[in-house]
């Protein structure tokens, strides 16, 4: 099958899993993603302090359902994982219709949608259903079962590190904590895992690539409590990948500093693709980039989005399903993220070691020996690109700078710059990520 079909096949396997911020659903999800790229798993025990937070008890879900007066199940979390409040406390009992109604959540303005409701940090229980389902519940007594537990378990995060020539890292982070939602869950980890598989197949990598799969918010905070010091020393650029499956204009959200290497590479790479895109400023109500960009870390981490959370009607409801997303858009997001990573990997700074006047390129085999109007167009473009590089490579400007100023493609500039290094004309300047 082709890659688009493969994305869909993995989506279908991941869709029915009951995920939350802890528990077996997270581990099962990571097991499946590990088929694409091997993941190293870390379990952080319940009760562990993570800065201002504490890792919660692990939620064990077994079953949750409501039996109506006629003896039939009217709500069943095994039919739709959104039917039970996520992290619901255990409960068994018989309730009247009025008593049950106090524990029901629905959306009157979206009568066909089941809302996604959570109660992670306060013990509570309840069921979610469409307004149409709620209105159809008859009077009478209901048997309610929520078969769950809170145990001293752990919070799970997983990572894959793909070593490069440099120990400087590109961080790709996504979350695996929402149950059955398509754009606002599965699109991010699917694109990230497939991206990791692609980058693992590159013949060489300059940067080291670190992929992180963790629950949103508490997972990112816990991950930073475990790896934050390393990330502060090593991360040159990073991206949170979330909500990337809708056939809408892609959005790049800037890092908190707005002018980091991550931001520059994303803006350049997306501008080279054959579709429009939008740039949005950093905002502290976003996804996990707000953890990576928090004052204690201030990492150069932006976010790639295609169907922004909170800005499409189906967000956090059962209507965020397979019918909503577009697997071609999902594949386009994968291509865009790879383009950003390739831009980063080719972006270097060089120093012209013969800076006094124009160097003699011909004697180094770096300039066509036949000139004039009839010269081959490819040769002319390479010649122009070489002259731009000779003029701009002062050890301070990187290839993104030069590509933007010259209008020359960055891959061409990289190819010529590396050739100049091999001919003894340029030296590569290491470090100094911007």
C-alpha positions in Angstrom: 0.0 0.0 0.0 1.1 3.6 -0.5 1.9 5.9 2.4 -1.5 7.6 2.4 -3.2 4.1 2.7 -0.7 3.2 5.4 -1.6 6.3 7.4 -5.3 5.3 7.1 -4.6 1.7 8.2 -2.7 2.8 11.3 -5.5 5.4 12.0 -8.1 2.6 12.0 -6.0 0.5 14.5 -5.5 3.4 16.9 -9.0 4.9 16.7 -10.9 2.6 19.2 -8.3 2.7 22.0 -9.3 4.3 25.3 -6.5 6.8 25.8 -6.0 9.2 28.7 -3.1 11.0 30.4 -2.0 7.6 31.9 -2.9 4.0 31.5 -2.8 1.0 29.2 -4.4 2.9 26.3 -1.3 5.1 26.1 1.0 2.1 26.2 -1.0 0.3 23.6 -0.9 3.4 21.4 2.9 3.6 21.8 3.2 -0.1 21.0 1.5 0.4 17.7 3.6 3.5 16.8 6.7 1.6 17.7 6.1 -0.5 14.6 6.9 2.6 12.6 9.9 3.7 14.6 11.3 2.0 17.7 10.4 3.9 20.8 12.2 3.9 24.2 9.6 4.1 26.9 9.9 5.7 30.3 7.4 5.2 33.2 7.3 8.0 35.8 5.8 6.7 39.0 2.6 8.2 40.4 3.4 10.8 43.0 6.6 12.0 41.4 7.0 15.8 41.6 7.3 17.5 38.2 8.0 21.1 39.0 4.7 22.6 40.2 2.8 19.4 39.3 2.5 15.9 40.7 2.2 12.8 38.5 -1.3 11.6 39.1 -2.5 8.1 40.0 -2.8 5.9 36.9 -6.4 5.5 35.6 -7.5 1.9 35.0 -10.5 1.7 32.7 -12.3 -1.6 32.3 -15.9 -0.7 31.3 -18.6 2.0 31.6 -22.2 1.7 30.6 -25.8 2.7 31.5 -28.7 0.3 31.3 -32.1 1.9 30.6 -35.5 1.0 32.1 -36.1 -1.5 29.3 -32.9 -3.5 30.2 -30.9 -2.4 27.2 -27.6 -0.4 27.3 -28.3 3.2 26.3 -24.7 4.3 26.8 -21.6 2.2 26.3 -18.0 3.5 26.4 -16.9 0.5 24.5 -19.0 1.7 21.5 -17.6 5.2 21.8 -14.8 6.1 24.1 -16.2 9.6 24.6 -19.3 8.4 26.3 -17.6 8.3 29.7 -16.0 11.3 31.4 -12.3 10.7 30.9 -10.6 9.8 34.2 -14.0 9.0 35.8 -14.0 7.7 39.3 -15.6 4.2 39.8 -19.4 4.1 40.5 -22.1 1.5 40.6 -25.7 2.2 41.4 -29.3 2.7 40.3 -30.5 6.2 39.6 -33.7 7.8 38.6 -33.8 9.7 35.3 -33.6 13.0 37.2 -30.6 11.8 39.2 -28.8 10.5 36.1 -29.4 13.8 34.3 -27.2 15.6 36.9 -24.3 13.4 35.6 -24.8 13.8 31.9 -23.0 16.2 29.5 -24.3 17.2 26.1 -24.2 20.1 23.6 -27.6 21.6 23.0 -26.2 23.7 20.1 -24.7 20.6 18.4 -27.5 18.0 19.0 -25.7 15.1 17.1 -22.3 15.5 18.8 -20.9 13.8 21.9 -18.7 16.2 23.9 -15.3 15.3 25.2 -15.2 15.9 28.9 -12.3 15.2 31.4 -11.8 15.3 35.1 -8.1 14.6 35.6 -7.4 16.3 38.9 -10.7 16.1 40.8 -12.5 12.8 41.4 -15.8 12.9 39.5 -17.8 10.7 37.2 -20.3 11.1 34.4 -21.4 10.2 30.9 -21.4 12.2 27.7 -24.0 11.8 25.0 -25.5 13.8 22.1 -28.4 16.1 22.9 -30.6 14.0 20.8 -29.7 10.9 22.8 -30.3 12.8 26.0 -33.7 14.0 24.9 -34.8 10.5 24.0 -34.1 9.0 27.5 -37.3 7.9 29.1 -38.3 8.3 32.7 -37.5 5.3 34.9 -34.6 3.8 36.8 -31.1 3.4 35.2 -28.4 1.0 36.2 -25.0 2.8 36.0 -21.6 1.1 36.0 -18.2 2.7 35.8 -15.6 0.0 36.3 -12.5 2.0 36.8 -9.7 2.4 39.4 -7.0 4.8 40.4 -3.7 3.0 41.2 -0.2 3.8 42.1 1.1 3.2 38.6 2.9 5.6 36.3 2.8 8.2 33.5 4.2 7.0 30.2 6.2 8.9 27.7 8.2 7.5 24.8 10.9 8.9 22.6 13.0 8.0 19.6 16.4 9.6 19.1 18.0 9.5 15.6 21.7 10.4 15.9 23.3 12.8 13.4 26.7 14.1 12.8 26.0 16.8 15.3 24.8 16.4 18.9 22.6 19.5 18.3 19.0 18.4 18.2 15.7 19.0 16.4 12.8 18.2 18.8 9.5 16.9 17.4 6.8 16.6 20.1 3.3 15.3 20.0 0.7 14.0 22.4 -1.1 10.7 22.8 -3.7 11.2 25.5 -7.1 11.9 23.8 -9.5 9.0 23.1 -11.4 8.6 19.8 -10.8 12.0 18.0 -9.2 12.3 14.7 -7.7 15.7 14.0 -7.2 16.6 17.6 -5.3 13.4 18.5 -4.4 10.8 16.0 -3.2 13.2 13.2 -0.3 14.5 15.4 1.3 11.2 16.5 0.7 9.6 13.1 2.5 12.4 11.2 5.3 12.4 13.8 5.8 8.6 13.7 5.8 8.5 9.9 8.2 11.5 9.8 10.6 9.7 12.2 10.5 6.7 9.9 11.3 8.9 6.9 14.2 10.7 8.6 15.6 7.4 9.8 15.9 6.4 6.2 17.9 9.6 5.1 21.4 8.5 4.0 22.9 11.0 6.5 21.7 13.5 9.1 23.5 16.6 10.3 21.3 17.2 13.3 20.2 14.6 15.8 16.4 14.2 15.8 14.4 13.6 19.0 10.8 12.5 18.8 8.6 12.7 21.9 5.2 11.1 22.5 3.6 12.1 25.8 0.3 13.1 27.3 -0.5 16.8 26.7 0.4 19.3 29.4 1.2 16.9 32.3 3.2 14.7 30.0 5.3 17.6 28.5 5.9 19.0 32.0 6.9 15.6 33.3 9.2 15.1 30.3 10.8 18.5 30.9 11.4 17.6 34.5 13.3 14.5 33.3 15.0 15.9 30.2 14.8 19.6 30.5 18.5 20.3 31.3 19.6 18.2 28.3 17.1 20.0 26.0 18.3 23.5 27.1 21.9 22.5 26.1 21.0 20.6 22.9 17.9 21.8 21.1 18.6 24.0 18.1 14.9 23.9 16.9 11.7 22.2 17.8 8.1 21.7 16.8 4.9 20.6 18.4 2.9 18.6 15.8 -0.9 18.7 16.5 -4.2 18.9 14.6 -2.6 18.4 11.2 -5.4 16.4 9.4 -7.9 18.9 8.0 -7.9 20.1 4.4 -7.4 23.7 5.4 -4.6 26.2 5.1 -1.6 25.1 7.2 -0.6 27.4 10.1 2.8 27.8 11.6 2.8 29.2 15.1 5.9 31.0 16.1 8.0 30.2 19.1 7.9 32.6 22.1 11.0 34.4 20.7 9.5 34.5 17.2 12.8 34.7 15.4 14.5 31.4 16.2 16.1 29.0 13.8 12.9 26.9 14.2 10.8 29.9 13.0 13.1 30.9 10.2 13.4 27.3 8.8 9.6 26.7 9.0 8.7 30.0 7.3 11.3 29.4 4.5 10.4 25.7 3.9 6.6 26.3 3.9 7.1 29.2 1.4 8.7 26.8 -1.0 5.7 24.4 -1.0 2.9 24.7 -3.6 0.2 25.9 -1.3 -0.5 29.0 0.9 0.2 29.0 4.6 -0.4 31.3 7.6 1.9 32.4 10.3 0.5 33.0 13.8 2.2 34.6 16.7 3.0 32.6 19.9 0.1 32.4 22.3 0.3 30.9 25.9 -3.1 29.1 25.5 -1.8 26.7 22.8 -0.6 23.1 23.1 2.7 21.8 24.5 4.8 24.6 22.9 3.7 26.6 25.9 5.6 24.2 28.2 8.7 24.2 26.0 8.6 28.0 25.7 7.9 28.6 29.4 10.3 31.1 31.1 12.5 28.4 32.8 13.2 26.8 29.4 12.4 29.3 26.6 13.3 26.6 24.0 13.1 27.5 20.3 9.9 25.5 19.7 7.1 26.4 17.3 4.0 24.5 16.2 2.8 23.1 12.9 -1.0 23.0 12.6 -3.6 22.2 9.9 -7.0 22.7 11.5 -6.3 24.6 14.6 -7.6 23.3 17.9 -10.6 25.3 19.2 -11.3 26.9 15.8 -13.3 24.2 14.1 -16.8 23.3 15.2 -16.1 19.6 15.6 -13.2 20.2 18.1 -13.5 18.1 21.3 -16.5 16.2 20.1 -17.4 12.9 18.4 -17.7 14.8 15.1 -13.9 15.0 15.0 -13.8 11.6 13.4 -12.6 9.8 10.3 -15.2 11.5 8.1 -13.8 14.9 9.1 -10.1 14.4 8.4 -8.5 14.2 5.0 -5.7 11.6 4.6 -4.3 13.6 1.6 -4.0 16.6 3.9 -2.4 14.3 6.5 0.1 13.3 3.9 0.7 16.9 3.0 1.4 17.7 6.6 4.0 14.9 6.6 5.6 16.3 3.5 5.7 19.8 5.0 7.3 18.6 8.2 9.9 16.7 6.3 10.6 19.8 4.2 11.1 21.8 7.4 13.5 19.2 8.7 15.5 19.0 5.4 15.8 22.8 5.5 17.2 22.7 9.0 19.6 19.8 8.1 21.0 21.7 5.1 21.2 25.1 6.8 24.8 25.9 7.6 27.1 28.8 7.9 30.2 29.0 5.7 33.3 31.2 5.5 34.8 32.2 2.2 38.5 31.6 2.8 39.5 33.7 -0.2 37.5 36.8 0.6 39.6 39.5 -1.0 37.9 40.1 -4.3 36.2 37.4 -6.3 38.0 34.1 -6.0 39.2 32.3 -9.1 36.4 29.8 -9.4 37.4 28.4 -12.8 40.7 27.0 -11.6 38.8 25.1 -8.9 36.2 23.7 -11.4 33.5 25.8 -9.8 32.6 28.0 -12.8 31.6 27.1 -16.4 34.5 27.6 -18.8 32.1 28.5 -21.6 30.2 31.8 -21.2 27.8 34.0 -23.2 24.1 33.9 -23.9 24.1 30.4 -25.2 25.5 29.0 -21.9 23.4 26.2 -20.4 20.7 27.7 -18.1 21.5 25.2 -15.3 25.2 26.2 -15.5 24.2 29.9 -15.4 22.1 29.4 -12.3 24.9 27.5 -10.6 27.3 30.2 -11.5 25.0 32.9 -10.1 24.4 30.9 -6.9 28.2 30.4 -6.5 28.8 34.1 -6.8 26.1 34.8 -4.2 27.7 32.4 -1.9 31.2 33.8 -2.4 29.9 37.2 -1.5 27.6 36.3 1.4 29.6 33.6 3.2 31.2 35.6 5.9 30.8 33.1 8.7 27.8 34.9 10.1 25.0 34.5 7.5 23.5 31.0 7.1 22.0 29.5 4.0 18.5 30.5 4.9 19.7 34.2 4.9 21.4 33.8 1.6 18.5 31.9 0.0 16.0 34.5 1.0 18.2 37.4 -0.2 19.3 35.8 -3.5 16.1 33.9 -4.4 18.2 30.9 -5.1 16.9 27.5 -3.8 18.5 26.4 -0.6 19.2 22.9 -1.7 21.2 24.3 -4.7 23.1 26.6 -2.4 23.9 23.8 0.0 25.1 21.6 -2.8 27.4 24.3 -4.1 28.6 25.3 -0.7 29.6 21.7 0.1 31.4 21.5 -3.2 33.3 24.7 -2.3 34.3 23.1 1.0 35.6 20.0 -0.8 37.7 22.3 -3.1 39.3 24.2 -0.2 37.5 27.5 -0.9 35.0 27.5 2.0 35.1 26.3 5.6 32.0 25.3 7.5 31.4 27.3 10.7 29.9 25.2 13.4 27.5 26.2 16.1 25.8 29.5 16.5 22.2 28.4 15.9 19.9 31.4 15.5 
